[in-house]
Amino acid sequence: MTEPKDAFEQLRRPFAPNEIERLPKQLRKNDDNRGPCEDTPRGRQYSADRHFCGGFHARSLHLDYVGHAGITDRLNEVDPLWDYEFMHVDLPAWASAAVGALYQHGTPDAIAEAGRLVKLHGIPISRDGGYWIKLTILGHTRIGFGDAGAKSGANATKEVIGDALRNAAMRFGVGTYLWSKSDAALAKKQAEEVEHDDAPAAAPPAPPAPPAKPWDEAQADAAIKFALRTQQPEVALRKAWDDASATGSPQHILDRIRAAAPSQQQPTTEPYESEIVE
């Protein structure tokens, strides 16, 4: 067993990388959008740090932590005689008898166990579904609290004990550096998520312009009429011819625009500049 003077130093010793696990911590309290945390197009939205644990949860940050087994190994290493007990309210004799009567319809083993726990410990102190414990290492006692999270049944009982032991062991310095780092990372990521939620939504991209349709005679005549009213009708008509040509307008439309140019009132074979092929 570790000497008392070295015990707390041993308890605070960092854990090896293979002893550290990743626990998903939900970023938004009331987020009901849950799904598989995996590296797939659908599953990536549930991880805020690109770590995919394979669990089923809302968008979460995966925090470093040491599980029940790792904590137990560390406690056994420092003090093989460590112990814990639920904090409880002692019962007077009449109350113990009344509680015992509640178990009359249970199995004999259940009745015996319930009677033993009530006689020795009274009623455990509970709050919001969790329980307070006292953890004793080398004669020193610290208080911890554990809850079952979303688990139920026998798994809930194991989760309460494991969570309470981790919480109480932290009071001795076990894995405190992981808790501090994880809490800071969680707070930072939650702030980033809030800023992202509060930011004005980006305007959706404008839909692509529909492809221009070939000109008809009405459109060609309107362009000709406008061009002839400008100070440089030849330039305006050449621009109209180029625009009509770019839409794949039929040849008779192009000829109609070209024929409207004042210079085209005289017979000529010179093409527009846009018709010249280098």
matplotlib code that plots the C-alpha trace (Angstrom):
import matplotlib.pyplot as plt

x = [0.0, 1.3, 2.6, 0.2, 2.7, 2.8, -0.8, -2.2, 0.6, -0.1, -3.8, -3.1, -0.8, -1.9, -3.5, -2.0, -3.6, -5.1, -6.9, -8.7, -12.1, -14.3, -17.7, -20.2, -21.5, -24.7, -24.2, -27.8, -29.9, -33.2, -31.8, -34.2, -32.4, -30.6, -28.9, -26.0, -22.6, -20.7, -18.6, -21.4, -23.2, -26.0, -24.0, -21.4, -23.9, -24.0, -20.3, -19.0, -15.4, -15.1, -14.8, -17.3, -18.1, -20.8, -23.4, -26.9, -27.2, -27.8, -24.9, -22.2, -18.6, -16.6, -14.8, -11.8, -12.6, -11.6, -14.2, -15.2, -12.6, -9.7, -10.8, -11.1, -7.6, -6.1, -7.8, -6.7, -3.2, -3.1, -5.3, -6.6, -8.8, -10.6, -14.4, -17.5, -21.0, -24.2, -25.0, -28.3, -30.9, -31.1, -34.5, -36.1, -37.3, -40.9, -40.0, -37.7, -40.6, -42.8, -40.3, -39.8, -43.5, -43.4, -41.2, -43.6, -44.6, -41.0, -38.7, -37.1, -33.6, -35.0, -36.7, -33.5, -31.3, -33.7, -34.0, -30.2, -29.6, -32.3, -31.0, -27.4, -27.7, -31.2, -32.6, -30.0, -30.1, -31.3, -31.6, -33.0, -32.6, -28.9, -27.3, -24.7, -21.8, -18.8, -15.5, -12.8, -9.2, -6.4, -8.7, -9.7, -13.3, -14.7, -18.3, -19.4, -22.6, -23.7, -26.6, -27.7, -28.1, -30.5, -30.0, -32.6, -32.9, -29.8, -27.6, -28.8, -27.6, -24.2, -24.0, -24.9, -22.2, -19.6, -20.5, -20.4, -17.0, -15.6, -17.0, -15.8, -12.3, -12.0, -12.1, -8.9, -7.3, -8.0, -8.3, -8.9, -6.8, -9.1, -12.2, -10.7, -9.7, -13.0, -15.1, -13.1, -13.5, -17.2, -17.8, -15.9, -17.7, -21.1, -20.3, -19.4, -22.6, -24.7, -22.9, -23.5, -27.2, -27.6, -25.8, -28.1, -28.8, -26.9, -29.0, -29.7, -27.7, -29.6, -31.0, -29.1, -30.4, -32.5, -30.8, -31.6, -34.1, -33.6, -35.0, -38.2, -39.2, -40.9, -37.8, -35.6, -37.9, -37.8, -34.0, -33.9, -36.3, -34.2, -30.9, -32.1, -32.9, -29.4, -26.7, -24.7, -27.2, -24.5, -22.9, -26.2, -27.3, -24.1, -24.6, -28.1, -26.8, -24.2, -26.8, -29.2, -26.4, -25.4, -28.8, -28.8, -31.4, -32.3, -30.5, -33.5, -33.5, -29.8, -30.4, -33.3, -31.1, -28.2, -30.5, -31.7, -28.3, -28.0, -24.9, -26.8, -29.2, -26.5, -25.5, -22.4, -20.7, -18.7, -19.6, -20.0, -16.9, -18.4, -18.9, -15.2, -13.3, -9.6]
y = [0.0, 3.5, 5.5, 8.3, 11.0, 9.9, 8.9, 12.1, 12.5, 9.0, 9.8, 12.9, 11.1, 11.5, 8.5, 6.7, 7.4, 3.9, 4.5, 7.7, 7.3, 9.7, 10.7, 12.5, 15.6, 17.1, 20.8, 22.0, 20.9, 20.4, 19.1, 16.3, 15.8, 12.5, 10.1, 7.8, 9.4, 8.1, 9.2, 9.3, 12.2, 11.9, 11.0, 13.8, 16.4, 14.6, 15.2, 18.7, 17.6, 15.0, 12.2, 9.4, 7.2, 5.1, 6.1, 7.5, 11.0, 14.7, 16.9, 16.5, 17.3, 14.2, 14.9, 13.0, 11.0, 7.9, 5.3, 3.3, 0.6, 3.1, 4.9, 1.6, 0.5, 3.8, 3.5, -0.1, 0.9, 3.6, 2.0, -1.5, -1.0, 2.1, 2.1, 4.0, 4.2, 6.0, 9.0, 8.2, 9.3, 7.0, 5.5, 5.1, 1.7, 2.3, 3.6, 0.6, -1.7, 0.2, 0.0, -3.7, -4.3, -2.8, -5.7, -8.5, -9.3, -9.5, -12.4, -13.7, -12.5, -9.1, -8.8, -9.8, -7.4, -4.5, -5.2, -5.3, -2.1, -0.3, -1.6, -0.7, 2.5, 3.9, 5.6, 6.9, 10.6, 11.2, 14.4, 14.6, 10.8, 10.8, 9.8, 11.2, 8.9, 9.1, 7.8, 7.0, 6.6, 6.1, 7.2, 10.5, 10.9, 13.0, 13.4, 12.7, 12.7, 10.4, 10.0, 7.5, 9.9, 8.3, 4.7, 2.7, -0.6, -2.4, -0.4, 2.7, 1.5, 0.7, 4.1, 5.9, 4.1, 4.6, 8.3, 8.9, 7.3, 9.4, 12.5, 11.7, 10.6, 14.0, 15.6, 13.7, 14.9, 11.8, 12.9, 16.6, 17.8, 16.0, 17.5, 21.0, 20.6, 19.1, 21.7, 24.5, 22.8, 22.3, 25.9, 27.2, 24.9, 25.8, 29.5, 28.9, 27.0, 29.8, 32.4, 30.3, 30.0, 33.7, 34.7, 35.9, 33.2, 33.6, 34.6, 31.6, 31.7, 33.3, 30.8, 30.6, 32.8, 30.9, 30.4, 33.3, 32.4, 33.0, 36.4, 36.6, 39.4, 41.5, 41.5, 42.3, 45.2, 46.6, 46.5, 48.1, 50.9, 51.6, 51.6, 54.0, 56.5, 56.6, 58.9, 55.9, 53.6, 51.5, 50.7, 49.9, 47.7, 45.8, 45.2, 44.0, 41.7, 40.3, 39.7, 38.0, 35.9, 34.7, 33.3, 31.2, 33.4, 32.3, 33.8, 35.8, 37.7, 38.5, 39.7, 41.8, 43.6, 44.0, 45.4, 48.1, 49.8, 53.0, 51.8, 48.7, 50.8, 50.6, 47.2, 45.9, 42.6, 43.7, 41.7, 43.1, 42.9, 40.1, 38.0, 38.1, 34.9, 35.5]
z = [0.0, -0.8, 2.1, 3.2, 2.4, -1.3, -1.6, -2.9, -5.4, -6.7, -6.9, -9.0, -11.4, -15.0, -16.6, -19.6, -23.0, -23.2, -19.9, -21.1, -22.8, -24.7, -23.3, -25.5, -23.8, -25.4, -26.3, -26.2, -23.2, -25.0, -28.3, -29.4, -32.7, -32.0, -34.4, -34.9, -34.2, -37.1, -40.1, -42.6, -44.3, -41.8, -38.7, -38.9, -37.6, -34.2, -33.5, -32.8, -32.8, -35.6, -33.1, -34.0, -31.0, -32.6, -30.0, -30.5, -29.2, -30.0, -31.3, -28.7, -27.8, -26.8, -23.5, -22.1, -18.9, -17.0, -16.5, -13.5, -14.1, -14.4, -11.2, -9.3, -10.4, -9.2, -5.8, -5.4, -6.3, -3.6, -0.9, -1.4, 1.7, 0.3, 0.8, 0.1, 1.5, 0.5, 2.7, 4.4, 6.9, 9.9, 10.7, 14.1, 15.0, 14.1, 10.7, 10.0, 10.8, 8.5, 5.6, 6.2, 5.8, 2.3, 1.2, 2.4, -1.1, -2.5, -2.7, 0.5, -0.7, -1.6, 1.8, 3.6, 1.6, 2.0, 5.8, 6.1, 4.2, 6.1, 9.4, 8.7, 6.7, 6.7, 3.6, 1.1, 0.4, -3.1, -5.3, -8.8, -9.2, -8.1, -4.8, -2.5, -1.3, 1.1, -0.3, 2.2, 1.1, 3.7, 6.4, 4.7, 3.5, 0.6, -0.6, -4.2, -6.2, -9.0, -11.3, -13.9, -16.8, -19.2, -18.1, -16.2, -14.3, -13.2, -15.5, -13.8, -10.4, -11.8, -13.5, -10.3, -8.3, -11.1, -11.5, -7.8, -7.4, -10.2, -8.7, -5.2, -6.4, -8.2, -4.7, -4.0, -7.3, -9.4, -13.1, -12.1, -15.0, -17.4, -15.8, -16.0, -19.7, -20.6, -18.9, -20.6, -24.0, -23.5, -22.4, -25.4, -27.9, -26.4, -26.8, -30.4, -31.1, -29.5, -31.7, -34.7, -33.8, -33.2, -36.4, -39.2, -41.7, -44.9, -47.9, -50.1, -53.3, -56.2, -58.6, -61.9, -64.6, -67.1, -70.5, -72.9, -75.6, -79.3, -80.4, -82.3, -84.7, -82.0, -79.9, -82.9, -83.9, -80.4, -80.3, -83.8, -82.7, -79.6, -81.5, -84.2, -81.5, -80.1, -81.2, -82.5, -84.1, -85.9, -82.5, -80.9, -83.7, -83.7, -80.0, -80.6, -83.4, -81.0, -78.3, -80.7, -82.1, -78.7, -78.0, -81.2, -83.0, -86.5, -89.5, -90.6, -87.3, -87.6, -91.1, -90.0, -87.4, -89.8, -92.6, -90.2, -90.0, -92.0, -93.7, -94.8, -96.8, -99.6, -100.9, -99.1, -98.4, -95.3, -92.3, -88.7, -86.6, -84.6, -87.7, -88.6, -87.8, -87.1]

ax = plt.figure().add_subplot(projection="3d")
ax.plot(x, y, z, "-o")
ax.set_aspect("equal")
plt.show()
